[in-house]
Amino acid sequence: MPKDEVKKDRLREVRRPSREPAPLYLQLTYMYAPAWGYGGPVRLLFDYARWMSSNSDVAVFTTNMHHDWTRIAAKSETIGGVPIERHKLFFPTLAKKGYYLPSPLMCLRAAQRIRSWRGPAIVHFSELRGPVPLYAVLLKLLFGKRVTLAHSAFGSLHYKEGWRRRIYDALFMRTFVKLVDLRLVQNEHEREAYGEICREYGQKGESKIVLLPLHLDGVPADPTRYTESGKSVTAVKRLRRAYGISEDTLVFLFLGRLHPAKGILRMIDAYRKFCRSCPRNTLLLIVGRDDGFQAKVEEYIAANRAQEKIRIVNNVYESRFDY
């Protein structure tokens, strides 16, 4: 399907009948644009908000934390047509360890917005545990059927042992699973994982699990990088020169945050095994922001004497994923 038709088709998907009141589309999240370095969820939620703005009233409630753990000064701003309201994130040191404590004012302001709206509201979020999903559940309890809760898994369903997680799940997971109206997953594996969670907590809501694969048309067309036949050879050569990579090197790329859950050490093992049977000159680029795991990755690379074959590249989020 041509690109223009894809965009028109996507707009038709969110278009509402003229007699129905416009929905209010809210997002609750810990980090948001321009914190692109936080990872895929920021980009995906931002693209969803832009799409929904064509036929809904959109508002984003997030914290004032950037991906480099500095605070964003603007309390409210509009980026790409998406209005964003920021609230304080308490104790950034805890956030670096994965424990986010956003101000309850985030929930209060979202509740005020829903209360003042005449039509239905959609509350969309991507966290499985923590204050944000609890805020979303509270909004559902306050406003009932007026609110549709939409949760995007975004790779957060993998199980990890821990006493904090067990206590949290025992207290809140059953209510969470009961009240979420729409569960969005990226692949069949996530669909199965979500189904298991539903069954574990007494809900047969698998019909609410919807497969929504990652989109590709959010990447802007750039004639300096892409041509009708694919990537611009000139742009590829320029990028290789910038990173000191020869034209004949076979490059493997990891793109994401450096975190234990990403399986980076296992990937390094697989790459090194491949190199032993590959006659070509190869290079593994690990591209992303440190999420508390980079030092461990660097130690692992050094211990295997693989510094010449594996590099870590940080601070490339402003160029998005166009490479």
N, C-alpha and C positions, 0 to 999 in steps of 0.2 A: 504494500500500500504506500503511495507517495506520502512524503512527510507532511504536506499541507492537509491531506485527507486524514492522517493520523491525528493531527491536532484538532480538526473539526470533529472527528469521531469522539475524541476524549471530551470535548466540550459538550457534545450531545449526551454523554454519559452522566454529567452532573447537572444537566438542564432540568428545571422543574416545570411542572404544569403551571400555566399563567395564573390560575385561580388559587393556587396554594400560596400561603405566606412564605416569604423567603426564610430559609433556615439560617440560624446563627452558627457559624463554624468556629469553635475555639480549640486551641492547642495548649496543652500544659506540658512543659518540658524543663529540664535542668539547664540545658545550654541551647543556644540558637544562633542564627546568623547574626554577625559574621564569624562565629566561632567554628569555621569549617574544619579546623584541625581536630575537633572533638570526634569526628568520624562520620560515617554514612547517615545515621539518623538525623543529624542536623540538615544535611542536604536534602534528604527525602522528605522530611516534614516541611521544609521550606518550599519545595516543589509542589507538594500537595496543597499547601496554603495558597500558592499562586493560582493553581488550577481551580480551587474552590472559590476564589475571589471573583471569578467570572459570573457567578450566579448565587453567591451567598455573602453575608456580612462576616468578615473574618477578623479574628483577634487572637493574638498570641500572648500568653503569660509565661514568662520565663524568669531566670535569675540574671544578676548583673555580672556573671562570671564569664571570662573569656577562656579560650582553650589553653592559653599560657598562664592561667591562674591569676591574671591581673583583672581588675574590676572595670567594667564598661561604664563610662561616666553617664551616658544618656539614659535617663529613666524611661523615656519613650521615644520611639523613632519609627520611620517607615522605610523598609528596604524592599526594593522590587515590587512595590505596591502592597506589601504585607505590613500592617501595623503591629508593632511589638511593644509590650509593656514589661518593664524589668523590675524585679524585686530582689531584695538582698539575699545573698546566700551566706548563711552563718558558717563560721569555722571552715575556711577553705582547706586547711590542713587535713581535716577529716574527708573532705571531698576528694582529695588526691588519693585517698585509700578506698574510695568508692562509697563513702557514707555522706549523702547529700542532705542538707538541712535548709531548704528554701523557706523564706518567710511565709507564715500563714496568710499574710496579706494577699499572696498570689491567689489563694482559694477564695478569699473574701471578695476580691475584685472580680473574679470570674463569676461568683454567685450574684453579685450586683448586676453584672452585665446580662446574665440570663434572666434575672427577675424583671429587668426593664425591657426585655425583648418580648414582642407579642407572639412570635411564631415559635417553632420548635428549635432546639439547640442540639448540635453535635459536639461532643467533647472528645477530642482525639489526643492520645498520648502513647508513648512507646516504652515506658518503664514497667517492669513486672512487679517490682517490690520497692518500698520506700514511700516517702511523703507524697510524691506526685500521684501515684495510683490511689493512695488513700484520699487525697484531695478530690480526685475524679469520682471515686465511689461516694464521697460525701455529697457531691453535687447531684449525683443520681438519687441518693436518698432524700435530698431536700426537694427536688423538683420532679421526681417520679418519671412518668412517661414523656414528659416534655423534653427530657434529655436522653439522647442516644449515646451510649458509651462505646467508643471505637478504640480498640487497642491494637497497635502494630507490634509484632513480636521482635522484629529486627535482630534476630540471633540471640535473644535473651533467655531462651527456654531451656538451655542446657542445665542439667542438674549438677550442683556442687555441694558437697557435704559441709555442714557448719552449724553450730548450735544456734547462732543468731538467726540463720535462715529457717531452721526448724521451728523456733519460737514464733517468728513472723508468720510463717505459713499456718501454724496451728491457730493463730489469732485472727488472721485476716483473709487467707486464701479462699476459703469456702465462700465468703461474702463476695469477694472479688469475682470469682468465677460465675457466681449466680447473677451478678448485676451487669456484667459486660454484655452488650448487645451484639457487637460485631468484633470478631477476632480475625485480624489480617495477618496472613503468613506469606513467606516468600517462596517456599518450596514444599514438596511433599514431606520431607523430613520434619519441618516445623509443623505441618498439619498433623502428623502423627504424634509429635511431642505435645502439642496443645490438646489433642484428643485424650491423651493419657492423663494430663493434668485435670481436664474436665471430669473424667471418670473417677479419678482418685478422690475428688472433692464432691462427688455425688451429683454431677450435672451431666445430662446427656445432650449437651448443646453443640454437638459436632456440626449441626446444620448452620450454626452461626460462624463457623470457621470458613473463611473465604481466602482462596489462593489469589494473591495479588503480586505477581513477579516484579522484580526490580525493573524500573523503566529505563529506557535508553535515550529517549528524545528530550530529556532535560538538559543534555549537553548542548551548548549553543554551537551553531555552525560557524566555523572560523576558516575563511578561505586561505589564511596563511598556514593553517595546520592540516586542513583536509581538502581533498580534490574529489572529482567525480569517481576516480579510480581507487580512492582510499586515502591513507595518510600521505601528506606531502613529504616527498623524499628530502626536499631541502630542509624542512622543519626537523625531520628526524636526524639528519646529519648535524644540524646546528645544535640540537639537544645533546647528541653524543659528544660533540666537541666540548660543550659546556661542562660535562662531567668526566671528560678524559677517557671516553670509551671508543675504541677503534670501530670502524665500520663493519668489520667482519665478525665482531664478537656476538655470540648468541646470548641475549639478555633475558634473564628470568626476573619477574617483578612481583614483590609482595607489596600490597598497598593497604594500609590500615594502621590502627594504633598499636603500639608495642605493649602488649598485655599478655599474661600467661594463657588466657583463654583462647588466644589466636593460634596456638600451636606452632609458634615460630621455631622453637628448637627442633621439633619433629620435622619441620620443613627443611631446616638446615641439614639434618641427617639425610633426608631423601635427596636433596640437591647434591651433597657430597658423594652419595652412592652413585647418582647419575653421572657425575663428572668422571668417575673411575672408568666408565665404559664409553665415554663420549670423546672422540678425537678432536672436536672443535674447541676453540677458545670460548669459554663461557664466563658469565658474571651474574651474580645474584644481587639485586638491589632491594633492600628492605626500606620502603618509603613510608614515613608516617611520623606521628608525634609520640613522644615517650609517655606511656601511661604507667610509669613505675617499674618497667621491666627492661629498659634499654641497657642498663649496666650489666644485668645478667646475660643478655644477648651478646654484648661485647665480650664479656668474659668467656662465653661459650665459643665464640668465633676464635678468640685468641688461643684458647686451650686446644683447639683443633688445627691451629696454624693455618687458618683460612682467610686471613686478612686481605690477601691479594685477590681472592675469588668472591668475597662477600663484602658489601658496603652498606652502611646505614645512612640514609638521607633524610634529614629533617627540614622543616620550614618550607614546604612547597604548597601549602594549602591554598594560597591566594590564586594559584594558577589552576585550581580545581583539578579535575581528572582528565584534562585535555590531552595528556601525553599518551 
